[in-house]
Amino acid sequence: MEAERFKRLSILLYTFVKRGLQIIIRDYLRVISRFNLNVKLLLFRTFLVSLYTGIYGIIFNLYILELGYPVTFLGLVLALHTFALSTASIPAGILCDRMDRKTLMVVSGLLLVIATLPMYLTTSPYVMIFSPIATGIFISVAAVCVTPMLAENSSKENIVHVYSINATLGWVASIAGCAVGGFVPGLWRQLSITGNIYQMTLIASVLLLAIGWLLMLVLRNNNAERITSDEPFSLKNIRISRDVSRFVITCITFGIGSGMIVPYFNIYFLNVLKVGVFEIGLASAFAGGFMMFGLIINPYLASRIGKVRSAVVTKVISVPFLILMAITTNFVVASCSYIFYMFFINMAGPATTSFQMEQIHPREHGLALGLMSTGTYLAISASTYISGILIENGNYLLTFLGTCGGYILTAILLFHYFRDREKEHVGSLGFNTLKSRYNIF
């Protein structure tokens, strides 16, 4: 009797999940079919640039060391790139609000290609220092412009889907880029091609940036509200609204939390749990897969409980898994906790971005994104440095608790600031909807 009941329950659960996935897939296909040309071009550009970023992340460090530079020089190069990327975000945001965004995307894309090539065509240390600074600046311009451009070219009903697809494409392309970066150097060897295989791979990868730039030339002007300004620029005229200030504060608290332990997860697995690189890579691969699934179902959670509440709930739910990671010494438990942590903490990202774009006036989009980006980067940098000191002394528990505290504080602030901005409504994936539509039970 019990076996029959369990079998029936399993069939019902399987049917429920299957029907739910069918609705999700069908709904995504319906939404994608409604994307205009600009959205498709911007999404394709995200894929190409993320593919390049994945290749760069795997190969560039090896390339610098292959040239004979010490690790300290590599650290300087990476630090300067990140610093330029973060500090350029605010002026990039101001430009984004005052100029035509398509023009900025075209110009910054071309300059990015021009600034990137010298790093791979010469071995000069001066080029290796100044090119990453330039690329960081041009990347920040495009990064600030893309988010409001996607919002301008999407309907309010589809915008969360657009951001979810954009995030998913970026993540998939980044993983694919890592795989390509690991495969292509070996291919050069098999083809008996002489020369620096890392250099050749990086030069070839610039083609992805070039294609991404060409796509921006095809962008069409839309009928969105004109946000450019002809008034002379003055720092005195910059006014930051209350909502922008609140979003920046939550970005800072989230960045502080993320910087405490996230950059050191691999070290934690290696030194505390005593596992090898293969096990770490396996856990990261599963976490990446679950994270992509979370991004895909994000619009349906947001439609059920609201964008703000979905951000609050997922951040709070991620905390117990962090605590479990901190107190366990079992790799299976820790890796499963890590997978669920990655699933929940990244799940509400697209809905949060959509909500930010809705609440911030179009004339402030660029500046707001620049301020949020700078706040996040600086907070991550500061907390990463502090946690590095703690970890060097073997104190991992405080870093985990710092991350938990940052996430909980972010959730509290988001709920306090914006809980009354949305009305709860039932989405298309409600239990009763599935039940009535497909007669599951």
N, C-alpha and C positions, 0 to 999 in steps of 0.2 A: 504494500500500500504506500509506504513511504517512498519507495523507489519510483513508483508510478507518479506520485505527486511531484517528486523532484524532476522527473523527466518532463512532465507537463510544464512546470515552472521554467525549466531551461528552454523549452520550445517557445514559450511566450516571451521570455527575455530576448532570445535570438530574433524573433519576429519583430519585437519592438525596436531593437537596435538596427536591424536591417531596414525597416521602414523609415526610421529616422535618418539613416545614411542616404537612403534613396531621395528623401525630401531635400536634404542638404545638397546633394549633387545636382538634383534637378533645379534647385533654386539658384545655385551658383552658375549653372549653364545659362539660366534665364537672365541673370544679372549681367554676366559677361557679354551676352549677345546685345545688350543695350549700351555697352561702353562705346563712347565716341572715339574718333581716331586719335585725339590727343591723349586720352587715358591709355589706350593701347600702346601708343608710342612711348609714353612715360614709363609704363610697366615694363616694356621691352628694354628700355634704357636701364631700369633698375636691375634687370636680370644680367645685362652685359657688364655693367659696372661692378656688380657683386661678384660675377664670375672672375673679373680681373682682380678684385680685392682678394678672393680666395687664392688665386695663383700667387699674387704678391706676398700674401701672408706666409706662404710656405717657402717661397724661393728667395725673397729679398734678403732675409737674414743670412742664409747660406751664401748668397752672392757676395755680401759685404765681407764675410769671413774668408771666403775663397780668394778675395783680392788681397788678403793679408792684413786687413785692419783688425785691431783688437776688439774684444767684446765691449769695452768701455766706449769706443768710438761708435759702435752700433747702438748702444744705449743712448748716446747723445743724439744721434740721427733720429731715432724713434721718438725721443722726448721732444725734440724741436718740431717734428711733424705734428705731434699731438697738441703741443702748445699753440702752434700756428692755427691749427684746426679750431681750437676752442676760442682763442682770442679774436679770430677773424669772424666768428659767427655773428657778433653784434653789428659791426659795420656791414656785413653781408646782409643782415636782416633789414637794416636801414635802406640799403640799395634796393632790396627786393620790394620794399614798400613805395619807393619813389620812382622806380624805373620799370620799363616793360620787362616782364619776367622771361618771356621767350628770348628777348635780346640778351639778357643776363645768362640764360642757360647756354645759348649759342656761343657767346664770347668766352664764358668761363670754361666751357667744354673744349674749345679750341686751345685756350691758354693752358689747360690741364695737360693736353697731349704734348704741347710744345715744352712745358716744364718737366714732364716726366722723362722724355727721351734722353736728355743729357745724363741722367743718372745711370743709364744703361749703355751709353755710348762712350763714356769717358771714365777714368778711374781717379780723377782729381778729387782730393778730399774737400776742396772748397765747393765743388759742384755737389758732392754728396751731402754737404751741409745745407746749402742754399736751395737746392731743388726740392727737398722734402718740405721746406718752409713754404715755397711757392705752391706746391701741390696741395698742401694743407689749406691754404687760403682759397684756392679755386674750388676745391672739393666742398668747402663750407658754403660757398655761394650757391652751388647747385643743390646741396642738401637742404638749405633754407628755402629755396624756391620750389622744390618738388612738392612738398606737402600742401601748400596753398594752391598750387596749380592743379593737383589732383582734386582738391575740394571744389575749385571753380568749374571743373569740367565734369562733375558728377552730381547726380541728384541727391537730395537729403536722404532718401530711402536707401540708396545704394552706397553711400560713402563709407560705411563701416566695412562692407564687402570689399570695396576698392582698397582700403588700407590693409585689410587682412590679406588680400591677394598680393599686394605690394610687399608686405613683410614676409610672406611665405616664399615668394619668388626670390627675394633677397637672400633668405636663409638657404633655400635649395641651391641657388647659384653659387653661394659662398662655399657650400660643401662640395659641389661639383668642381669648383675652382681649386679647392685643396686637392681633390683627386687628380685633376689635370696637372696641377703643379708637381705632384709626386710621380706622375707617369711620363710626362714629356721629356724630362732630362734623360731618363733611361732609354727613351725612343731615339734621342740623338745618338747615344752610344751604339745602339743596335744598328743604326744607319751609318755607323763609322764616320760621323761628322766630327771634325776636329774643332777645337776652340773651347771657349768657356760655355758649357752647356747651360749654366744658370743664366748667364747673360743673354744667350740666344732665346731662352724661354721667356725672359722678361721683355725683350724687344718684341717678340711675336705677340705677347699679351697686350701690348699697347694698341694693337689693331682693334681690340674690343672697345677701348676708350674712343678710338676714332669712329667706329661704327655708331657708338652711342651719341657722339657729337653730330654725325650726319642725320640721325633720327630727329634731333632737335630742329634742324633746318626745315623739316617737313611739318612741324607743328603749325596749327591754324589758330588764328585769333578767334576767341569766342565772344559771346555776348555778356560775359560776366561784368559786374560793376567795375568801372575803371577805378583803379586804386592809386595810380601814379599822381604825383604832385608837382606843380610848377613853382611852388613857393621856394625861395632861397633857403638852403639848408642852414640850420642853426641848432646847436645843442640845447639852447634855451627853449626851442619849440618842441623838444621831445617830451612827451607826457606818457607816463606808464600808468595804465588803468589798474584798478584794484584787482580785477580778474587776472591780468597778466602777472601782477606781483604775487598773487596766490599760487598761480601755476609754477612760477619760478621757485617759490619756497618749497613746494612739493617735489619739484625736480631735484632741488638741493638735498632734501632729506632722503629721497630715494637714491640719489647718487652716493651719499654718505654710506647708506646701508649696503649698496651693491659693491662699493670699493673695499669694504672690510674683509670679505672672504671670497667673493666670486673670482677675482684674479688668481687666487691661491688654491682653488679646488684641486688642481692636478698635484700640487705639492702636498696637500692634505692626504690625498689618496696614496701618494708615494711614500711619505714619511710616517704617517700615523697608521694607515691601514696596511702598509707594507705590501702593496700590489705593484705589478709591473705596468709598463707602458701599454701593453696589449689590453689589459683589463680596463685601464683608464680610457683608452680609445673606444672600447666596446661600450662602456657606460655612457660616454659622450655621444656615441652614435645613436643609442636608444633614446637618450634624452633629446637629441635633435629631432628624431622622428616624432616623439610625443609632443614636442613643442610645436611642430608644424601642424599637428592635428588640433592642438589647442587654438592656434591662430585661425584655423579654418572654421571651427565651431564658435569662435568668438562672437560673430554677429548674432547668433541665435541666443546666446546667453544675455547679450546686451538687450535684445528685443524682449526678453522675458523679465528682467529685473532693472533695466536701465544701464546706461554706460557708466555712470558714476558708481553705482552699487556693484556692478561687475568688477570694476577696478578695485574697489574696497574689499569685496569678498575674496577675490583671488589672491590679493596680497596677504590677507589675514590667514587664509588656508595654507599658504606656502610656509608660514612660520613653524608649525609643528614638524614639518619634514626637515627643516633646518636644525631644529632642536634634536630630532632623532639622529641626524647625521653627526651632530656634535658629541652625543653621548654613547654611540655604538662603536664597537671595534670590529663588527662583522661586515665584510665587504658587500655581501648580498643585500643586507639591510641598508647599508649606507648608499649603495648604488641605486636601489629602488627609491629611496628617499630623495636622492639627487634627481632622478628622472621625474618624480612627481613635483618636486620643487620647480624644475625648469618648465614643466607643463603649466603650472598655475601662475608663476610669477610673470611669464611672458604672454599669458593668454589674453589679458585685457588691454594690451598695448594699442592695437588698432582702434578699439572703442574709445580709449582715453584720448588718442590723437584726434579722432573725429569730434569728440566733445569739446576739446580745446579749440578747434577751428570754428565750431558753432558759437562758442561763448565769446571769442575774441573778435573784435570788429575787423573786417577785411583790411582796413588801412593799417592795422597793427600786426597783421599776421607775420610779416618778415621780422620785425623787431622782436616780437614775442618769441618766435622760434629761435632767434639768435640768442636772446637772454636765457631761454630754457636750456639750450645746448651748452652755452658757456657755463651756466650754473651746474649742470650735470657733470661736465668734464672736470671742472675745478674741484667739485665735491668728491668725485671718484679719485682724482689725483691725490687729494689731501688724505682721504681715509685709507687709500692704498698704501701710502707712505707710513701712516701710523700703524696700520695692521701689520706691515712688514716688520716693524720693530717688535711688535708683540709676538709674531710667529718666529722671529729669530731667537726669541727667548723661550720658545716652545709653548706659548700661551694661545692655543687655538680656540679655546672655549670663549674667551672674551671677544674674539673676532666674530664668531657665530652669533653671540648675543648682541654685538653691535649691529650686525646685519638685521637681526630680528627687530631690534629697537627702531632702526631706520625705516623698515617696512611698516611696522605698526604705527609709527608716528605719521608716515605718509598717508596711510589708510584713514587715520583719525582726522587729519587735516582735510583730505579730500571730502570726507563725509560731512565735516563741520562746515566747510566752505560752500559746497555745491549740492547738498542733499535735497534741497527744495527746487532745484532747477529742472528736474525731470519728473514726469508722472509714470508710475509703473503701469505697464500694459502687458497683456499676454501675447506671446509671439506664436509663430507658426509651428513651433516644435513642442507645444504644450502636450502633456500626457493625454488630456481629454481630446485634443485635436487628432492625435494619432489614433486614439481608440475609436473615435467616431468615424474617422475617414476610412480606416482600413479594417474595422471590426476585428481588431486583434484579439480581444478577450470575449 
